[in-house]
Amino acid sequence: MLPAKVVTNAPYSGVGVTTSNRTLADGNTITESRCVKFYRDSTGRTRQEETPNSATCAATPAAIVITDPAAGVRYFVNTKAGTYRQMTFHAPPEATPATGHHPRNSTDQVETSLGTQPITGTSLNAEGTQTVRTIPAGQFGNAQPITINTIRWYSPDLQVVVQTSHTDPRNGTVTYQLSDISTAEPAASLFQLPSGLTLEKGPGPRGRRAP
């Protein structure tokens, strides 16, 4: 979920919920959700507040990630422990506005444009794409072909995905919905490290060592 590119002059905030639904062989079902609040200012700074195992974002998130591309610094905040890690990084290149999606089709994958639709509560539109991938029978010991269906709605103005649905018979259905979208400039304080935290040293995320 960390930013893969720098997007400037397109501030926004929103709430993203990822939900996974699986049905077991005995008919039992497993549903898991994860909620993340997103903030991005005009300079490209971002903040993500994560509440795992919940379809709603709690008042106090379990983790906060603040990224400042200009300063080349990223903070990982553990709100429960009252600690943080600081990492330096090389900012990814600045993004350029999308010019539309060009479907790529092959013998086992077909992409279809779904046109555009308005994003609820905003004056923005999203571009939709459906991708249907077919795994031939026998490729993984499967008796019949396996069809995987993915629907994606993307906002060229915000340069973010606002809705997805991914259905794979082997793993169930995973959906994502970005809601409560605002294009107002978020408060500058959101992109600053909260006071009162303790710097945590040692191996950081993915084995990287904090300074």
KOLMINU-690922 format. One record per residue: residue in three letters; x, y, z of N, C-alpha, C in turn. Coordinates in steps of 0.02 Angstrom, whole numbers, plus 50000, padded with zeros to 5 digits. Layout:
residues N
ALAXYZXYZXYZ;...
END
This chain:
residues 211
MET500404994050000500005000050000500425006350000;LEU501085005550004501505011550005501505014649935;PRO501565021349932501545024749867502085022249820;ALA501895020549759502365018149709502615023949665;LYS502295029749672502485035549632502275041749670;VAL502575047349650502415053749682501885057149639;VAL501335059149671500805062749637500725069549670;THR500835074849632500785081549659500175085149629;ASN499975090549662499415094749640498765090749631;ALA498685085549672498065081749671497915079349742;PRO497775084049787497645082149857496995078249863;TYR496975073749912496345070149925496405066649992;SER495835064450016495805059950074495225055150062;GLY495255049450095494735044450085494835038550131;VAL494345034150131494355028150172494315022050127;GLY494825017850130494845011850088494745005550129;VAL494275001250107494134995050142494244989150095;THR494674984550116494794978450078494464972650115;THR494054968850079493684963350109493824956950070;SER493984951650106494114945150076493584940150099;ASN493284936650051492774931650065492974925050035;ARG493004919850077493174913150053492664908050078;THR492504903250035492054897850054492444891350054;LEU492464887950112492834881750118492454875850089;ALA492794870250082492494864350050491894861750089;ASP491894863050156491334860650196490754865650200;GLY490814871050161490284876150160490394881850208;ASN490884881150252491044886550299491324892550261;THR491214898550288491454904550255491914908450301;ILE492404911850271492874916050308492854923050277;THR492724928050317492714934950294493224939050335;GLU493664942550300494174946650333494164953550301;SER494244958750342494234965650317494814969650346;ARG495004974750310495554979250330495364986250307;CYS495414991050352495224997950337495825002550341;VAL495905006850291496455011650290496195018550272;LYS496375023550312496245030550295496835033250256;PHE496695036550200497215039250157497185046950156;TYR497775049950156497825057250148498415058650101;ARG498325063550057498875065750014498805073250003;ASP499365076950011499325084250001499595086049932;SER499595092449917499785094849850500525093649834;THR500935092849885501655091749873501815084449863;GLY501325080049872501445072849863501565069049928;ARG501545072549985501615069050049500995064750061;THR501085058950092500525054450105500515052150177;ARG499935050250200499835047350266499325041850260;GLN499465036050292499005030350291498905028050363;GLU498285027350384498115025050451497735018450444;GLU498035013150470497765006450458497425003550520;THR496835000650509496484996950560496374989950533;PRO496794984950552496704978150526496114974750559;ASN495884969450527495344965250555494714969350570;SER494564974250528493974978350538493754981350472;ALA493094981850463492814984950404492724992450413;THR492864994950474492835002050487493495004350517;CYS493665010650506494285013350533494175015850604;ALA494545013150652494475014950721494725022150732;ALA494505025050788494735031850805495495031950813;THR495775026650843496495026150850496735020350807;PRO497075021650751497295016250707497855012150740;ALA497955006050715498475001750741499165003950717;ALA499185006650656499825008750627499715014850582;ILE500225019050579500215024950536500865025050496;VAL500795026550431501385027350388501355034250356;ILE501885038250368501925044950340502515045150293;THR502405047450232502925047650181503005054750155;ASP503635057150156503795063850130504305062950074;PRO504095062750010504555061549955505095066949948;ALA504915073149961505405078549954505975077750004;ALA505815075850065506325074850117506645067950112;GLY506335063450074506595056650068506555052750133;VAL506015053750171505955050450236505255047350242;ARG505235041750278504605038250290504595036050363;TYR504025037250396503945035350466503435029750471;PHE503605024550510503145019150527502985019750601;VAL502365021350617502165022650686501755016850713;ASN501965014150770501595009050806501215012550861;THR500575013750851500195017850899500105014450966;LYS500055007750966499955004151029500585004451072;ALA501165003751041501795003751079502055010851090;GLY501785015651053502035022551059502735023351031;THR502895019550979503565019750949503515021250874;TYR504085022750845504105023850773504775021750745;ARG504785020250682505405018950645505465024150590;GLN506065026150576506185031150524506635028050470;MET506415028750408506805026150352506915031550300;THR507505031650271507645036050215507575032050151;PHE507385035350098507285031850035507355036849978;HIS507445034149918507455038249858506745038649831;ALA506485044649825505795045449803505695042549733;PRO505135038949723504985036549655504845042449609;PRO504885041349544504775046949498504075049749504;GLU504015056249487503355059449490502915056749435;ALA502295055549453501825052649406501585057749354;THR501395055249296501085059349245500365057149238;PRO499905061749224499205059849219499085054249169;ALA498645049749187498485044149143498115046649081;THR498235043349026497915045448962497405040348939;GLY497205035848983496725030748964497025023848966;HIS496605018848967496835011848971496775008648903;HIS497295004948885497295001448821497264993948835;PRO496704990748821496634983648836497184979448802;ARG497424974448838497914969848811497614962848813;ASN497504959948754497174953548750497664948148727;SER497554942048751497934936348730497474930348729;THR497744924548716497324918548711497024916648778;ASP497354918448834497094916448899496874922448942;GLN496924928448915496724934448953496404939548907;VAL495824942048927495464947048887495304953048931;GLU495484958948909495324965148946494804969148907;THR494304971548942493764975348911493654981848948;SER493584987248911493434993648942492704993848964;LEU492584996349025491904997049050491665004249047;GLY492045008449013491855015449007492015019349071;THR491625024649083491735028849142491095029149183;GLN491195030549248490625031649292490815036749344;PRO490335040649369490495045749420490685042449486;ILE491135045849522491335043549589490865046849638;THR490525042749678490025045149725490295050649770;GLY489905056149775490085061549819490605066349793;THR490815065449730491305069949700491075071949630;SER491455076449600491325078349530491795074649483;LEU492135069549508492625065749470492315059549439;ASN492655056949388492455050749356492995045449364;ALA492795039249357493265033649360493205029549296;GLU493765026949272493775022849213493795015449233;GLY493355011449203493305004449222493614999749172;THR493904994349197494204989049155494024982249185;GLN493814977649143493704970849165494214966249132;THR494544962149173495034957449148494804950349165;VAL494734946249114494534939249124495114934849101;ARG495384931149148495944926549134495704919449141;THR495874915249093495674908249094496294903749099;ILE496304899549150496834894649158496594888149126;PRO496924885649075496684879649040496654873549086;ALA496214868949070496164862749107496824859049105;GLY497024856249162497634852349166498264856049182;GLN498234862849182498854866649193499114865849264;PHE498654865449313498844864449383498504858149411;GLY498364853449367498004847549389497254848649393;ASN497024854449368496304856049369495934852349314;ALA495384849249333494994845249285494644849649233;GLN494444855749255494084860349211494474867049208;PRO494354871049157494664877649155494464881849216;ILE494904886249237494784890749294494744897849267;THR494194901249283494104908049259494194912949317;ILE494634917849308494784922949358494544929649331;ASN494114932949368493804939149345494014945049389;THR494274950349359494484956249396494164962449365;ILE493844966549407493564972949385493914978549424;ARG494134983649388494524989049418494264995849394;TRP494155000349443493955007149427494485011949452;TYR494735016149405495315020349418495145027649404;SER495365032149449495255039249440495865042449409;PRO495835044849346496415048149316496585054749351;ASP496095058149378496225064549411496605063649476;LEU496395058749516496745057349579497335052649570;GLN497335048949514497835043849500497855038549554;VAL497255036249575497185030849623496625026249601;VAL496665020049623496125015249612495585016449664;VAL494965016849643494425018349690493985012249703;GLN494025007149661493615001249672493894995349633;THR493914989449665494114983449630493714977449655;SER493674972449613493374966049632493774960549596;HIS494044955849635494454950549607494174943849630;THR493934939949583493634933449600494034927849569;ASP494304923549612494694917749592494404911649628;PRO494134906649592493824900949626494274897449676;ARG494934898249668495414894949713495474898649779;ASN495354905249779495474909349838494884913449861;GLY494334913349823493754917349842493744924149809;THR493394928849840493314935549812493624940749859;VAL494014945249829494304950849866494044957349835;THR493744961649875493494968049850493844973749886;TYR493864979449851494144985549880493704991349861;GLN493564995749910493145001549898493445007649933;LEU493575012849895493795019249923493185023849926;SER493005026149986492415030249996492595036450037;ASP492095040550050492195046850087492755050950057;ILE492765051349991493305054749956493205062349958;SER493735065849977493735073149976494355075549939;THR494275080749898494855083449862495115089849895;ALA494885091249957495145096949994495855095550018;GLU496235100850028496925100050052496925097650125;PRO497235091950139497255089550209497685094150252;ALA497575093950317497955098050364498695096150362;ALA499135101150363499855099950360500105095750418;SER499775096250475499985092550535499935085050525;LEU499515082750479499445075650467500075072450441;PHE500515076450410501115073750379501745074950421;GLN501635076450483502185077250530502155071650582;LEU502745069650607502775064250655502445066550720;PRO501975062650747501655064450810502165064950867;SER502045069350914502505070250970502415064751021;GLY502915063851064502865059151119503035051951100;LEU503285050751040503455043951020504195042451034;THR504345036051040505025033751052505305030550989;LEU505905032650968506215029750909506415022550924;GLU506205018050881506355010950889506915009150841;LYS507455006150867508015004150826508004996750813;GLY508474994450771508504987450755508204986050687;PRO508134979650669507844977850603507164980950593;GLY507074984350538506434987550523506024983450476;PRO505524986450443505104982850396505514979550341;ARG505334973250326505664969350274506414968550288;GLY506594968450351507284967250369507744973150365;ARG507484979050346507904985050342508034987650412;ARG508614990450422508804992750487508675000250493;ALA508345002250548508205009350559508855012750580;PRO508925019250564509535022750582509595023550657;
END
